Every structure is written in C-alpha cells, then in structure tokens.
C-alpha cells in the first residue's frame, strides 16, 4: 500500500494535472466569494459554513500526510504533489459546500 502511495505522489504527470485543475477551481471559488447569492440575510454565513467544512478536511489531510511522511520517500516532487492536491481537494470541498448550502437556503 505504501509503495502505491509513493508511486502516485512521485508521478510528475499527476502534478501537472493538479496544477491544471487548480486554475479553474480557484477562479470558481473567487467568483463564488463575490457573487451576491453566496450571502444570506446575515452576511456571509454560507461561505463561513463551507469554510468550516473545508478546514476540517484540511486538518485531516495534513495529519494524513504527517503520518505517511515517515513511510514514503520525501523529495521535492512528492511534497509539491501532495501540497498541490491538498489545495485542490480543500478548494473543491469548499466550492461544493457553497453550492450545496446555496441550494438548501
């Protein structure tokens, strides 16, 4: 299992895919921050709730990387790949949470 994870995070193509995915998801999040429908009557409660969920995911992923770092070979590509996908996953969770909360309210 550790060899599979090491192989995945040492893959340069996966890093390029992560960088390419980062641009549209970042733009989507910035747009959602400034769209008036992302706010409720009290201000920015929708974004706040989504940010709490994204923070929980961030904490879990960082702790997972801390546990894995003692078992995998750490180099520049592995670290950059993990940080890039950590960023992408957290932003994706936040965008999805904002969209779900907008539908619920």
N, CA, C and O atoms as a GROMACS GRO file, in nm:
protein
  420
    1UNK      N    1   0.082  -0.120   0.000
    1UNK     CA    2   0.000   0.000   0.000
    1UNK      C    3   0.086   0.126   0.000
    1UNK      O    4   0.057   0.223  -0.070
    2UNK      N    5   0.192   0.123   0.079
    2UNK     CA    6   0.282   0.239   0.086
    2UNK      C    7   0.352   0.260  -0.048
    2UNK      O    8   0.375   0.373  -0.089
    3UNK      N    9   0.386   0.150  -0.118
    3UNK     CA   10   0.451   0.162  -0.249
    3UNK      C   11   0.357   0.227  -0.350
    3UNK      O   12   0.401   0.306  -0.434
    4UNK      N   13   0.229   0.195  -0.342
    4UNK     CA   14   0.131   0.254  -0.434
    4UNK      C   15   0.120   0.405  -0.408
    4UNK      O   16   0.119   0.484  -0.501
    5UNK      N   17   0.111   0.443  -0.281
    5UNK     CA   18   0.101   0.585  -0.246
    5UNK      C   19   0.227   0.659  -0.287
    5UNK      O   20   0.220   0.771  -0.338
    6UNK      N   21   0.342   0.597  -0.265
    6UNK     CA   22   0.469   0.659  -0.305
    6UNK      C   23   0.475   0.676  -0.456
    6UNK      O   24   0.521   0.778  -0.505
    7UNK      N   25   0.428   0.575  -0.530
    7UNK     CA   26   0.426   0.585  -0.676
    7UNK      C   27   0.332   0.693  -0.726
    7UNK      O   28   0.363   0.762  -0.823
    8UNK      N   29   0.218   0.707  -0.660
    8UNK     CA   30   0.122   0.809  -0.701
    8UNK      C   31   0.178   0.948  -0.678
    8UNK      O   32   0.170   1.034  -0.767
    9UNK      N   33   0.233   0.973  -0.560
    9UNK     CA   34   0.280   1.107  -0.529
    9UNK      C   35   0.415   1.140  -0.592
    9UNK      O   36   0.458   1.255  -0.587
   10UNK      N   37   0.483   1.043  -0.650
   10UNK     CA   38   0.608   1.070  -0.721
   10UNK      C   39   0.585   1.086  -0.871
   10UNK      O   40   0.681   1.099  -0.947
   11UNK      N   41   0.460   1.086  -0.914
   11UNK     CA   42   0.426   1.095  -1.055
   11UNK      C   43   0.420   1.241  -1.099
   11UNK      O   44   0.342   1.320  -1.046
   12UNK      N   45   0.504   1.276  -1.196
   12UNK     CA   46   0.510   1.414  -1.245
   12UNK      C   47   0.384   1.452  -1.323
   12UNK      O   48   0.340   1.566  -1.317
   13UNK      N   49   0.326   1.356  -1.395
   13UNK     CA   50   0.204   1.385  -1.472
   13UNK      C   51   0.087   1.420  -1.379
   13UNK      O   52   0.007   1.507  -1.412
   14UNK      N   53   0.078   1.353  -1.266
   14UNK     CA   54  -0.026   1.384  -1.169
   14UNK      C   55  -0.009   1.526  -1.115
   14UNK      O   56  -0.107   1.596  -1.088
   15UNK      N   57   0.115   1.569  -1.099
   15UNK     CA   58   0.142   1.706  -1.055
   15UNK      C   59   0.094   1.807  -1.159
   15UNK      O   60   0.034   1.908  -1.124
   16UNK      N   61   0.119   1.780  -1.286
   16UNK     CA   62   0.076   1.870  -1.393
   16UNK      C   63  -0.076   1.876  -1.400
   16UNK      O   64  -0.133   1.984  -1.421
   17UNK      N   65  -0.142   1.762  -1.382
   17UNK     CA   66  -0.288   1.760  -1.381
   17UNK      C   67  -0.340   1.842  -1.263
   17UNK      O   68  -0.438   1.916  -1.278
   18UNK      N   69  -0.277   1.830  -1.148
   18UNK     CA   70  -0.318   1.908  -1.031
   18UNK      C   71  -0.302   2.057  -1.051
   18UNK      O   72  -0.388   2.135  -1.009
   19UNK      N   73  -0.193   2.098  -1.114
   19UNK     CA   74  -0.171   2.240  -1.142
   19UNK      C   75  -0.276   2.291  -1.241
   19UNK      O   76  -0.327   2.402  -1.226
   20UNK      N   77  -0.307   2.210  -1.341
   20UNK     CA   78  -0.408   2.249  -1.440
   20UNK      C   79  -0.547   2.258  -1.377
   20UNK      O   80  -0.624   2.346  -1.412
   21UNK      N   81  -0.578   2.168  -1.287
   21UNK     CA   82  -0.707   2.169  -1.218
   21UNK      C   83  -0.718   2.285  -1.120
   21UNK      O   84  -0.828   2.333  -1.092
   22UNK      N   85  -0.606   2.330  -1.069
   22UNK     CA   86  -0.602   2.436  -0.969
   22UNK      C   87  -0.657   2.568  -1.022
   22UNK      O   88  -0.726   2.640  -0.950
   23UNK      N   89  -0.629   2.601  -1.145
   23UNK     CA   90  -0.668   2.731  -1.200
   23UNK      C   91  -0.820   2.748  -1.206
   23UNK      O   92  -0.870   2.846  -1.152
   24UNK      N   93  -0.895   2.657  -1.269
   24UNK     CA   94  -1.040   2.680  -1.275
   24UNK      C   95  -1.110   2.672  -1.139
   24UNK      O   96  -1.206   2.744  -1.115
   25UNK      N   97  -1.063   2.585  -1.050
   25UNK     CA   98  -1.129   2.574  -0.920
   25UNK      C   99  -1.101   2.698  -0.835
   25UNK      O  100  -1.187   2.739  -0.757
   26UNK      N  101  -0.983   2.758  -0.848
   26UNK     CA  102  -0.953   2.882  -0.777
   26UNK      C  103  -1.038   2.997  -0.830
   26UNK      O  104  -1.090   3.077  -0.753
   27UNK      N  105  -1.052   3.005  -0.963
   27UNK     CA  106  -1.135   3.109  -1.023
   27UNK      C  107  -1.281   3.091  -0.980
   27UNK      O  108  -1.349   3.189  -0.949
   28UNK      N  109  -1.328   2.967  -0.977
   28UNK     CA  110  -1.466   2.942  -0.935
   28UNK      C  111  -1.488   2.985  -0.790
   28UNK      O  112  -1.592   3.043  -0.758
   29UNK      N  113  -1.392   2.959  -0.704
   29UNK     CA  114  -1.406   2.998  -0.563
   29UNK      C  115  -1.405   3.150  -0.548
   29UNK      O  116  -1.482   3.204  -0.469
   30UNK      N  117  -1.319   3.217  -0.621
   30UNK     CA  118  -1.315   3.364  -0.614
   30UNK      C  119  -1.447   3.423  -0.662
   30UNK      O  120  -1.498   3.517  -0.602
   31UNK      N  121  -1.502   3.368  -0.769
   31UNK     CA  122  -1.631   3.416  -0.820
   31UNK      C  123  -1.741   3.391  -0.716
   31UNK      O  124  -1.824   3.479  -0.692
   32UNK      N  125  -1.741   3.273  -0.654
   32UNK     CA  126  -1.842   3.243  -0.554
   32UNK      C  127  -1.831   3.333  -0.431
   32UNK      O  128  -1.931   3.362  -0.366
   33UNK      N  129  -1.710   3.378  -0.398
   33UNK     CA  130  -1.693   3.469  -0.285
   33UNK      C  131  -1.762   3.603  -0.309
   33UNK      O  132  -1.816   3.664  -0.217
   34UNK      N  133  -1.760   3.649  -0.434
   34UNK     CA  134  -1.812   3.782  -0.463
   34UNK      C  135  -1.952   3.784  -0.522
   34UNK      O  136  -2.008   3.892  -0.541
   35UNK      N  137  -2.010   3.668  -0.550
   35UNK     CA  138  -2.147   3.663  -0.601
   35UNK      C  139  -2.242   3.693  -0.486
   35UNK      O  140  -2.226   3.641  -0.375
   36UNK      N  141  -2.341   3.775  -0.512
   36UNK     CA  142  -2.433   3.817  -0.407
   36UNK      C  143  -2.517   3.700  -0.355
   36UNK      O  144  -2.559   3.703  -0.239
   37UNK      N  145  -2.542   3.599  -0.436
   37UNK     CA  146  -2.625   3.486  -0.391
   37UNK      C  147  -2.550   3.393  -0.295
   37UNK      O  148  -2.612   3.304  -0.237
   38UNK      N  149  -2.421   3.413  -0.276
   38UNK     CA  150  -2.346   3.332  -0.179
   38UNK      C  151  -2.362   3.385  -0.037
   38UNK      O  152  -2.307   3.328   0.057
   39UNK      N  153  -2.435   3.493  -0.022
   39UNK     CA  154  -2.458   3.551   0.110
   39UNK      C  155  -2.605   3.530   0.148
   39UNK      O  156  -2.692   3.530   0.061
   40UNK      N  157  -2.629   3.513   0.273
   40UNK     CA  158  -2.768   3.510   0.319
   40UNK      C  159  -2.802   3.645   0.381
   40UNK      O  160  -2.725   3.741   0.366
   41UNK      N  161  -2.914   3.655   0.449
   41UNK     CA  162  -2.957   3.784   0.503
   41UNK      C  163  -2.864   3.837   0.611
   41UNK      O  164  -2.866   3.957   0.639
   42UNK      N  165  -2.785   3.753   0.673
   42UNK     CA  166  -2.694   3.797   0.779
   42UNK      C  167  -2.553   3.827   0.728
   42UNK      O  168  -2.467   3.863   0.808
   43UNK      N  169  -2.529   3.813   0.603
   43UNK     CA  170  -2.395   3.842   0.551
   43UNK      C  171  -2.336   3.725   0.476
   43UNK      O  172  -2.384   3.691   0.367
   44UNK      N  173  -2.233   3.664   0.531
   44UNK     CA  174  -2.159   3.559   0.461
   44UNK      C  175  -2.167   3.426   0.533
   44UNK      O  176  -2.067   3.355   0.541
   45UNK      N  177  -2.281   3.390   0.585
   45UNK     CA  178  -2.293   3.266   0.662
   45UNK      C  179  -2.272   3.142   0.576
   45UNK      O  180  -2.219   3.042   0.624
   46UNK      N  181  -2.312   3.147   0.450
   46UNK     CA  182  -2.294   3.032   0.361
   46UNK      C  183  -2.145   3.004   0.342
   46UNK      O  184  -2.101   2.890   0.351
   47UNK      N  185  -2.068   3.109   0.315
   47UNK     CA  186  -1.924   3.092   0.295
   47UNK      C  187  -1.858   3.048   0.425
   47UNK      O  188  -1.764   2.968   0.422
   48UNK      N  189  -1.905   3.098   0.538
   48UNK     CA  190  -1.848   3.058   0.667
   48UNK      C  191  -1.869   2.911   0.697
   48UNK      O  192  -1.777   2.843   0.742
   49UNK      N  193  -1.990   2.861   0.672
   49UNK     CA  194  -2.018   2.719   0.694
   49UNK      C  195  -1.933   2.632   0.603
   49UNK      O  196  -1.880   2.530   0.645
   50UNK      N  197  -1.921   2.673   0.476
   50UNK     CA  198  -1.841   2.596   0.381
   50UNK      C  199  -1.693   2.599   0.420
   50UNK      O  200  -1.622   2.500   0.402
   51UNK      N  201  -1.647   2.711   0.474
   51UNK     CA  202  -1.507   2.722   0.515
   51UNK      C  203  -1.477   2.633   0.635
   51UNK      O  204  -1.366   2.580   0.646
   52UNK      N  205  -1.573   2.616   0.724
   52UNK     CA  206  -1.552   2.526   0.838
   52UNK      C  207  -1.535   2.383   0.790
   52UNK      O  208  -1.447   2.311   0.838
   53UNK      N  209  -1.618   2.341   0.696
   53UNK     CA  210  -1.606   2.205   0.641
   53UNK      C  211  -1.472   2.188   0.570
   53UNK      O  212  -1.405   2.086   0.587
   54UNK      N  213  -1.431   2.289   0.491
   54UNK     CA  214  -1.303   2.282   0.421
   54UNK      C  215  -1.186   2.277   0.520
   54UNK      O  216  -1.087   2.209   0.494
   55UNK      N  217  -1.197   2.348   0.630
   55UNK     CA  218  -1.091   2.347   0.732
   55UNK      C  219  -1.079   2.210   0.796
   55UNK      O  220  -0.968   2.163   0.822
   56UNK      N  221  -1.190   2.144   0.822
   56UNK     CA  222  -1.186   2.009   0.878
   56UNK      C  223  -1.118   1.913   0.782
   56UNK      O  224  -1.037   1.830   0.824
   57UNK      N  225  -1.150   1.923   0.653
   57UNK     CA  226  -1.086   1.838   0.552
   57UNK      C  227  -0.937   1.868   0.546
   57UNK      O  228  -0.856   1.776   0.536
   58UNK      N  229  -0.900   1.995   0.553
   58UNK     CA  230  -0.759   2.034   0.552
   58UNK      C  231  -0.683   1.972   0.669
   58UNK      O  232  -0.574   1.919   0.651
   59UNK      N  233  -0.741   1.980   0.788
   59UNK     CA  234  -0.676   1.924   0.907
   59UNK      C  235  -0.657   1.773   0.892
   59UNK      O  236  -0.550   1.720   0.925
   60UNK      N  237  -0.758   1.704   0.841
   60UNK     CA  238  -0.748   1.559   0.822
   60UNK      C  239  -0.640   1.523   0.720
   60UNK      O  240  -0.563   1.430   0.742
   61UNK      N  241  -0.634   1.596   0.608
   61UNK     CA  242  -0.535   1.566   0.505
   61UNK      C  243  -0.393   1.598   0.551
   61UNK      O  244  -0.301   1.522   0.520
   62UNK      N  245  -0.374   1.706   0.623
   62UNK     CA  246  -0.240   1.740   0.673
   62UNK      C  247  -0.192   1.635   0.773
   62UNK      O  248  -0.076   1.595   0.771
   63UNK      N  249  -0.282   1.591   0.860
   63UNK     CA  250  -0.245   1.486   0.955
   63UNK      C  251  -0.217   1.354   0.884
   63UNK      O  252  -0.129   1.279   0.926
   64UNK      N  253  -0.290   1.326   0.778
   64UNK     CA  254  -0.262   1.206   0.698
   64UNK      C  255  -0.125   1.212   0.635
   64UNK      O  256  -0.053   1.112   0.632
   65UNK      N  257  -0.087   1.330   0.583
   65UNK     CA  258   0.045   1.345   0.524
   65UNK      C  259   0.154   1.332   0.630
   65UNK      O  260   0.260   1.274   0.603
   66UNK      N  261   0.129   1.383   0.749
   66UNK     CA  262   0.227   1.371   0.857
   66UNK      C  263   0.249   1.224   0.893
   66UNK      O  264   0.362   1.184   0.919
   67UNK      N  265   0.143   1.145   0.894
   67UNK     CA  266   0.157   1.001   0.923
   67UNK      C  267   0.230   0.929   0.810
   67UNK      O  268   0.315   0.844   0.836
   68UNK      N  269   0.198   0.965   0.684
   68UNK     CA  270   0.260   0.897   0.571
   68UNK      C  271   0.405   0.937   0.549
   68UNK      O  272   0.482   0.859   0.493
   69UNK      N  273   0.443   1.055   0.593
   69UNK     CA  274   0.577   1.105   0.562
   69UNK      C  275   0.688   1.020   0.623
   69UNK      O  276   0.801   1.023   0.575
   70UNK      N  277   0.658   0.946   0.727
   70UNK     CA  278   0.761   0.860   0.784
   70UNK      C  279   0.776   0.729   0.706
   70UNK      O  280   0.872   0.655   0.727
   71UNK      N  281   0.681   0.699   0.617
   71UNK     CA  282   0.684   0.573   0.544
   71UNK      C  283   0.718   0.588   0.396
   71UNK      O  284   0.748   0.488   0.330
   72UNK      N  285   0.713   0.709   0.341
   72UNK     CA  286   0.741   0.728   0.199
   72UNK      C  287   0.866   0.814   0.182
   72UNK      O  288   0.907   0.886   0.273
   73UNK      N  289   0.924   0.804   0.064
   73UNK     CA  290   1.041   0.886   0.032
   73UNK      C  291   0.996   1.029   0.005
   73UNK      O  292   0.915   1.053  -0.084
   74UNK      N  293   1.047   1.122   0.081
   74UNK     CA  294   1.009   1.262   0.066
   74UNK      C  295   1.115   1.331  -0.019
   74UNK      O  296   1.233   1.333   0.016
   75UNK      N  297   1.071   1.387  -0.130
   75UNK     CA  298   1.156   1.470  -0.213
   75UNK      C  299   1.073   1.589  -0.261
   75UNK      O  300   0.958   1.606  -0.219
   76UNK      N  301   1.130   1.670  -0.347
   76UNK     CA  302   1.060   1.790  -0.392
   76UNK      C  303   0.929   1.756  -0.462
   76UNK      O  304   0.825   1.816  -0.432
   77UNK      N  305   0.932   1.660  -0.554
   77UNK     CA  306   0.812   1.627  -0.632
   77UNK      C  307   0.702   1.569  -0.544
   77UNK      O  308   0.585   1.603  -0.561
   78UNK      N  309   0.738   1.482  -0.452
   78UNK     CA  310   0.638   1.423  -0.362
   78UNK      C  311   0.572   1.530  -0.277
   78UNK      O  312   0.449   1.531  -0.263
   79UNK      N  313   0.651   1.618  -0.220
   79UNK     CA  314   0.596   1.724  -0.135
   79UNK      C  315   0.511   1.821  -0.216
   79UNK      O  316   0.401   1.858  -0.174
   80UNK      N  317   0.562   1.863  -0.332
   80UNK     CA  318   0.486   1.956  -0.416
   80UNK      C  319   0.356   1.893  -0.464
   80UNK      O  320   0.253   1.959  -0.468
   81UNK      N  321   0.362   1.766  -0.500
   81UNK     CA  322   0.242   1.695  -0.546
   81UNK      C  323   0.138   1.687  -0.435
   81UNK      O  324   0.020   1.712  -0.459
   82UNK      N  325   0.181   1.651  -0.316
   82UNK     CA  326   0.086   1.639  -0.206
   82UNK      C  327   0.027   1.774  -0.169
   82UNK      O  328  -0.094   1.784  -0.146
   83UNK      N  329   0.108   1.879  -0.162
   83UNK     CA  330   0.058   2.011  -0.128
   83UNK      C  331  -0.039   2.061  -0.236
   83UNK      O  332  -0.141   2.121  -0.205
   84UNK      N  333  -0.006   2.035  -0.363
   84UNK     CA  334  -0.094   2.078  -0.472
   84UNK      C  335  -0.229   2.009  -0.464
   84UNK      O  336  -0.333   2.074  -0.477
   85UNK      N  337  -0.231   1.879  -0.441
   85UNK     CA  338  -0.358   1.807  -0.433
   85UNK      C  339  -0.431   1.837  -0.304
   85UNK      O  340  -0.554   1.832  -0.301
   86UNK      N  341  -0.360   1.868  -0.198
   86UNK     CA  342  -0.424   1.911  -0.074
   86UNK      C  343  -0.501   2.041  -0.100
   86UNK      O  344  -0.616   2.054  -0.058
   87UNK      N  345  -0.438   2.134  -0.166
   87UNK     CA  346  -0.501   2.261  -0.202
   87UNK      C  347  -0.622   2.238  -0.292
   87UNK      O  348  -0.728   2.295  -0.269
   88UNK      N  349  -0.605   2.154  -0.394
   88UNK     CA  350  -0.715   2.127  -0.487
   88UNK      C  351  -0.834   2.062  -0.418
   88UNK      O  352  -0.948   2.099  -0.444
   89UNK      N  353  -0.809   1.966  -0.331
   89UNK     CA  354  -0.918   1.896  -0.262
   89UNK      C  355  -0.990   1.990  -0.167
   89UNK      O  356  -1.113   1.990  -0.161
   90UNK      N  357  -0.916   2.071  -0.093
   90UNK     CA  358  -0.980   2.164   0.001
   90UNK      C  359  -1.064   2.267  -0.075
   90UNK      O  360  -1.176   2.297  -0.032
   91UNK      N  361  -1.013   2.320  -0.185
   91UNK     CA  362  -1.092   2.416  -0.263
   91UNK      C  363  -1.215   2.350  -0.324
   91UNK      O  364  -1.322   2.410  -0.328
   92UNK      N  365  -1.201   2.227  -0.371
   92UNK     CA  366  -1.316   2.156  -0.427
   92UNK      C  367  -1.423   2.134  -0.321
   92UNK      O  368  -1.541   2.152  -0.347
   93UNK      N  369  -1.381   2.094  -0.202
   93UNK     CA  370  -1.477   2.075  -0.093
   93UNK      C  371  -1.547   2.206  -0.060
   93UNK      O  372  -1.668   2.208  -0.038
   94UNK      N  373  -1.474   2.315  -0.059
   94UNK     CA  374  -1.536   2.444  -0.027
   94UNK      C  375  -1.634   2.488  -0.135
   94UNK      O  376  -1.743   2.536  -0.104
   95UNK      N  377  -1.598   2.472  -0.262
   95UNK     CA  378  -1.688   2.509  -0.371
   95UNK      C  379  -1.815   2.424  -0.367
   95UNK      O  380  -1.926   2.476  -0.380
   96UNK      N  381  -1.799   2.294  -0.349
   96UNK     CA  382  -1.916   2.205  -0.343
   96UNK      C  383  -2.003   2.238  -0.222
   96UNK      O  384  -2.126   2.238  -0.233
   97UNK      N  385  -1.942   2.267  -0.109
   97UNK     CA  386  -2.020   2.303   0.011
   97UNK      C  387  -2.096   2.434  -0.010
   97UNK      O  388  -2.211   2.445   0.032
   98UNK      N  389  -2.034   2.532  -0.074
   98UNK     CA  390  -2.104   2.658  -0.102
   98UNK      C  391  -2.223   2.632  -0.192
   98UNK      O  392  -2.332   2.685  -0.169
   99UNK      N  393  -2.203   2.552  -0.296
   99UNK     CA  394  -2.314   2.523  -0.388
   99UNK      C  395  -2.426   2.446  -0.319
   99UNK      O  396  -2.544   2.472  -0.345
  100UNK      N  397  -2.392   2.353  -0.232
  100UNK     CA  398  -2.495   2.278  -0.158
  100UNK      C  399  -2.570   2.370  -0.063
  100UNK      O  400  -2.693   2.365  -0.057
  101UNK      N  401  -2.499   2.454   0.011
  101UNK     CA  402  -2.565   2.546   0.103
  101UNK      C  403  -2.652   2.648   0.030
  101UNK      O  404  -2.756   2.689   0.080
  102UNK      N  405  -2.609   2.690  -0.091
  102UNK     CA  406  -2.691   2.782  -0.169
  102UNK      C  407  -2.822   2.716  -0.210
  102UNK      O  408  -2.926   2.782  -0.214
  103UNK      N  409  -2.818   2.587  -0.240
  103UNK     CA  410  -2.940   2.514  -0.277
  103UNK      C  411  -3.032   2.494  -0.157
  103UNK      O  412  -3.154   2.498  -0.171
  104UNK      N  413  -2.974   2.474  -0.040
  104UNK     CA  414  -3.054   2.448   0.080
  104UNK      C  415  -3.121   2.574   0.134
  104UNK      O  416  -3.230   2.568   0.190
  105UNK      N  417  -3.057   2.689   0.116
  105UNK     CA  418  -3.113   2.812   0.174
  105UNK      C  419  -3.182   2.896   0.071
  105UNK      O  420  -3.235   3.003   0.102
   0.00000   0.00000   0.00000
